[in-house]
């Protein structure tokens, strides 16, 4: 556990990670209250935490069963520290299991929205109505709570939707208060952080910027840094942070893999070289990527091919900078959760992410990852603290593998050009909406589906395009955007009439979870 970070905080909430997809979301919800939270591995001991005691401990959810062999557990001494503990989902089952309760396999998995009845006496539910709808995601359940606990909530199928022990300040929920689908979820977490743990609002991003720039200067000293710049918000903020810390000793490399949005390479070059004055190298490598992707249609295989070739191209260019000791990366929290390394927690891999890892042995860079504990909206806030332009910070997220994961099936140059043209029209129409900046992400997807159509008096047999638009805060959960019908109609009409090769447009109305934002 890295206690150097903790030593900078007067107070903090420790989140033990048991592999839930929502673990980082718990941290995000707490930080929204201007209280610092940090995620630590589930096997972190009480002695390690005691080096800088947190104000509270949260046991996250996870995909395992507490009674199965090899299930992740916790140091029993955590419950003897005199620190408030909140167990969520798997965390509740683990708490019950450790303290004398009984956990059993559920008759059927509960997943989705569920009404619960809130019972009196639990400070977690202070100010919360007697009946609320919550988000369940569990297979096992607590059949009997430990002797010192009381029942805190109940549902039609879950006899212990919550439990509590006020004397020892132990609390547990079978549902997930951190997701937007749970009513009053943020209020429940606030009751824990402020009412039970006694925290103050003392974590500010302005201070974070000052601390981070100082730490990078201390880490890098007089050495140089090479950065893989994508033009997205994350790598752009890292570039400005590093420029603030070391100036012209930063060297940016932009790889044009041919899977970018329309004219993106030209826009990045103008923005960062001409407007911001950064040292930028642009590598044109589209043909290499198209050749490597020929005949490949499996999503994870495409991601890995794109990621590996990106590394190869980047490494070739990085070798020119012989004096560079460090590699800058725009890694943020959502990157970590969906491609979690085993040391970070026992989660299940959803999909691999595209980042500059696994470089050849001759490029022995040390990493500089200033954003790895921040969420996307926090990254944007950091950019604004540093005076970066809204035009740059308000860019919608774009996946590392680019259009390679928005073209279902084999990726070809012709399909990329087709999707680029469709996506341009989607972007142009969505930007006309007055609330455009509040929309997290809008894009087109090319489906491997051809259907019959009629244009003029002629039969067509062409591709289908899907439009995807979601609202989110941090990409951990997302709801589909209710785009006005008039806007959708204009998108559809323009794509079908102006993009030769597409004759049908559909709209994706799936939320995350259970769907992911990207289709692959």
N, C-alpha and C positions, 0 to 999 in steps of 0.2 A: 504494500500500500504506500502511495506517495504522500508522506506527511508534510512534505515541503509546501504543497498547495494548501493543506489544511492550516498550517501555521500562520498563514496570511489572513485567516478568518477568525473573527471573534466568536462566531457561532455558526453552526451548520447542521444540516440534517443528513445523516448517512443512510443511503439506500443500498441494501444488500441485494445483489442481482441474482435471481434464480432463473433467468433466461426468458422472462416474459417479453413479448413484442412491445409491451407498454412500459417497460422499466424506465426508459429515458423520458417518457411522457410524465411519469410521476415527478421526476426531477424538474421538468419544464413547468409543471403546474405550481411547484413550490417556488421556483425562481420568479414566476410571474408576481409573486407576493413580495419580491425584493428580499428574499431570504436565500442564502446560498445553500445549494444541495449538491451532493456529489455521490456518484455511484461507485461502490466498491465490490470486490468479488465476494461471493456468498460465503467463502471459507475464511473471511477476515475475522480475526480473533478479538475477543474482548480486550486483551492486552494491547493489541495494535490500536484499537479505537481509543483506549484510555490514554494514549500518548497525546491526543488532542480530542477530548471527549465531545461528541456531538450533543446537540440539545435534544435530539430524538433519533430513533432508528426505525426504518421502514423495511419490512421483509417483502420483497416484490412477489408477483405471480410467477408462474413458470409452467412448463409443459409436462413435468414429471408427477409421479405419485409418491407420497411420502413413505409408503410402506414397501415400495419396490426396491430390489437390491441395487445399491449404488446411487440411490436418489440423493441429490444435494441436500445438505443439512446445515446446521449452524452451530457455533460454539455455545454450549449451554450456559456458559458464564455471561453471555449477553443479557440474560434475564436476571442477573444478580448485580448489574451495574447501577441500578437505581435510576435508569434513564427510560423515558417513555418509549414504548415499542408499539408500532402499528403493523399488523400482518394483513396483506392483501391477497385474496384468492389462495394460491399455493402457500403464501406466507401465513394465512390464517390456519390452514391445515397443518403446517409445520409447527406453529405455535401450540396448537391443540395437542399434536402428537408428542411434543417435547414436554408439555406441562401436565400430562395425565389424561387428556381427552381421548376420543376415539374417532378415527377417520376411516370411512368405508368407501368402496367404489360406488359411484352413483348408478342407479338403475339405467338412466340414460343421461347423456351429456346435455348440460344446459348451456345454450349459446344464444345470446341476443338479449333483447329487452325483456324485463320481468318486473312486475309491480311487487313491492315489498311493504310490509307494515312495520313502521318504526315504533319500538317499545320505549317506555320512559327510563330515565336514569343514566343514559349514555351521553356524556358530554360531546362525543363526536357529532351527535345529531342536534346540538343546540341550535334553535332557530329553524329547524328543518320540519316541514309538514309531516303529518302522521302517516301518509302514504305517498311514496315516490316511485318512479320508474328507474331501474338501474340496469347496468350492462353486466350480464353474467357470461362467464367463459370458463367452465370447469366440468370435469368428469366426476372426480371424487367429491365427497362432502363430509362435513363434520357431523357425526352421528350423536356424539356425546361431548359436551364441553368440559374442560377441567373443573375441579371441584370449587375453586374460588371465583369462577366466572359467572356472569349473568348473561341471559339471552338479550341481544340488542335489537334484533330485527328478525322477521320471519316472512317467508313467501309461501305460496301454495305448494311448492315442491321442495323447498329448502327449509328445514326446521330451524336452522341456525344461519341466517343470512348475515348476522353480526353477533359478536360477543364482546364482553368487556370485564375488566377487573380494575375498578377505580383505585383500590388501595395500592396496587403495584403499578398503576398507570399502563396497563396492557390493553390493547384494543385490536380488534380484528374484523375484517369485512370479507364476505365470500364473493362480493362483486367488485368491479373496478371503478373507483371514484374518479380516476384520472382521465377517463375518456369522455368525450362530449356527449355521448349517449346517456350517461348517468345524470339524472336531474340532481341539482345541488351538489354535484361531486366536488367542485372547487370549494364550496362552503364547508363540506366535510373535512377536506384537507386543511383548510384555514383553521378550523376548530382544533385540529391536531397540532398544527404548527404554532399557532399563537395562544389558543386557550389552554392546551395541555402542555406543550413544550416551552411556552413562554418566550418565543423568539421575538426579535425586533426587526424592523425593515432596515437593513444596513448593507445590502449588496447592490451596487450601482455599476452600470456599464462604463461610465466615464472613468471610474477608478480602475476598472478592468483593463481599459485601453492603456492607461499609464503603466500599470503593473506588467502587462504583456509586452509592451515595447521595451521596458527596462529588462525583463527576463530574456528577451531575444538578444538584446545588446550584450548581456552578460554571457549568454550561451555562444553567440557567434563571434564575439570580440572583433578581431581584425580580418576574419576570414570572409569568404564570398558564398553566395547562395544561388542555386539555380532553381527556378520555379516553373512547373508545368502550368501554363496559363490557359484556361479554357474560354475566358470571356464571361463566364457565369459570375454570379454574385460571390460565391465562396472564394474562388481563386483570386477574384478581383480585390476583395477585402484583404486577403492575405498579402497580395502584391503591395497594396497601399500601406499596410502595417509594416511590412519588411522595408519598403522604401523609406518610411518614417524612421525606422530603426537604423538602417545601414546605407541608404541612398544608392549610389551607382554601383555598389558591390552586389546588387541584385541583378541577375540575368534571367529574363523570362523567355520560355520557349512555347510557342503555340503550334500544335500539330493539326494541320487540316487533313482530317481523315476521310473527307468526302461524304461524311454522314451528318453534316451540320445543317442548320437552317439556311435558308436562301441568303446568300451573300454575307454569311456570318464572318468568314475569315477576313473579308475586306473591312467590315465594321470593327472587328477587334483590332486590326492593325491601325486604323484611324484613331480609335479611342485611346489605346494605350501608348502607342508610339508618338503620335502627333499631339494628342491632347494632354496626356499625363507625363510624357517625356521619359517613359521607361525604356530600358534596354530590352528590345524585343526581337526575337528571331522567329520567323514564320516558316514552317516546313510543309511543303505541298506533297502529300503522300496518298491521295485518294486512290490511285490505281493499285497501289500495294494492298490496300484494305479490300477493294473489290475482288481482287484475285484471291485473297485469303478466304473470303466469305463465299466463294463460288460453290454451289451445291450444298451449303449448310443451311438447315432450316430449324434445328433444335435451339430454343431460346438460350439455355445456359451455355451451350457450345458457342453460339454467336458472341455472347458476352465475353467468354474467355478468350476467343480468338481476337476480338477487338482490343481487349485489355492487354493481352500479351504483345500484339503487334504495336500497340501504342507505346508500350515500354521499350520495345526494340528500337522504334524510330526515335523516341525521346532519348534513349541511351546513346544512340549514334551522334545525336546533336550535342548532348551534354558533355561528351568526351572532348569537345572543343574547348571547354572551360576547365582547363587543367588545374586551376587554383581554387576551384570550388570544393569546399568540404561539406557543405550542407545542402539538403534538398528541402525546399518549402512545399507544403501540401495544404490544400483547402479542405481537409477532412473535417466533417462536422458530426454531431451526435447521430442523426438518422443514418449516416453511412455506417457508423459503428454497429448499430442494432441489427441491420439487415445483412451484415457480413461479419458477424461477431467472431472473433478468434476464440479458441477454447479457453484461454486464460481470462477472458472478460466475463464468462458466464456460460451456463449450460443451455444455451438457446438452440433452437432449430434454425438452420439456414433457410431463408426465404429465397434470396437470389444473391448472386455475387455482385460486387460493385467494382466499378472501374476507377482505379487510382494508381498512382505511380509507386507501386510496390514491386518487390521481386526483381530489382535491377541486377545486372550482371556483376560478378564478383569484383571486377576491376573498378567499378563505381561504388566505392565504399562511403556513400553519403551518410551523414547523420541527419535525422529528420527534424524539421522545424514545423510543428503543426499547431499553430496558435488557436485554431478554432475548434479543436476536436471535442471540447466539452460544451459547445454552444449549439443552440438550435437555429434554424434558418432565420426566424424573425429576430433573434438576438444578433445574428450576423449582420442583418440589415441595419439594426439599431447601432451597432458598432460603426458601420460605414457612415451613418449620419453623424455620429459623434465626431468622426474625423473629417466631416465636410464633403464627403463624396456626393456626386450628383445623383438626383433621383432617377434620372434616365438610366444610370448604371444599376442602382440598387433595386429598382422596381422591375428589373428583368425577371421574367418567370423562370422557375427551375427548368433545367434541361439535363437529361440523363447523360452520364459519361459515355456510354456506348452510342449516344445520339440516335439518329433515325434507324439505326440497326435494330433497336428494340421497339420501334414503331412501325416496322415493316414485318408483318407476320409471315414466316416462311423465309425462303431464300432472299438474300439482299443482292440487288444488282444496281448498276449505275442508272439504268432506265427507271427502275422503281423509285430510287432515291429522288431523281428529278421529278417524277410524277408526284411523290408525296410532298416535296418542297413546294411545288406550285399549289397544291391543295392547301397546305399549311399556311402559305402566305395569305391566301384569301380568308382563312379562318382568323388569322391574326389581325388583318385589316378590319374585319367586321367586328371582332370582339372589342377592339380598342375604341370603337365608336360609342360604347356603352358608358354612361356617366359613372358607373361604379366599377369600371374596369380594374382599377388598382386594388380593389378588395378581392378580386378573383385570384386564387393561388396559381392556377395553371390551366391553360386551354391549348389544345393541340389536335392535329389530325393523325389518324392511324390508317395505314393501308392494309386491308385484309386480303388474304389469299382466296378470295371468293369472287367469282365472276357471275354475273347475272344478265338476263336478257333485258334490253331496253329499246326504246324507240326514240330516235332523234330525226325530226323531219318525217320523211316517209321510209326511213331506213331502219332496219333492225341493227341493234348493237349488242355486243357481248363483251362487257368490260368489267373493271374492278369495282369493288365497294370500298368506300371510305367511311370510317367511323370518326365522329367528333367526340372528344373527351374534354370535359371541363369540371374542375373540382374546386371547392372552397376548403381551406385548411389554415392552420396556424403554424404547424411544424412538420407536416407530412406524415406524422405518426397515425393520425386519423384524418379522414376527408369525407366530405359529402358532395354529391354531384350538384353542379350549379344549375339553378333554374333560369337558364338563358331565355329571354323573351322569344316567343314563337317567330316574331318578325325577323329577329336576328338570325335564328336558325334557318329560316326560309331563305334569307339572302345568302348565307353561307352555302346552303345546298344548291341554290340556283347558280351561283357563281362557279362553284366547283364543277358541276355537271356541264354547264355551258362553256366554261373557259378552259377547263383542263381536259384535254383529249386523252381518254383512257379510263375515265371514271364515269359511270352512269347511275350510281346509286349512293346515297349518303344516309347513314344512320347515326343516332345519338345515344351515347353510353350513359345510362342512369344508375350505375353501380356505385356504392359507397365503399370506403375503406375503413375498417374491415366490412365484409370478407374479401372484397376485391382489392388489388393493389392499384396504385395510381396509373403506373405504366402497364401496358398490356403484356409485356414480356420482361 
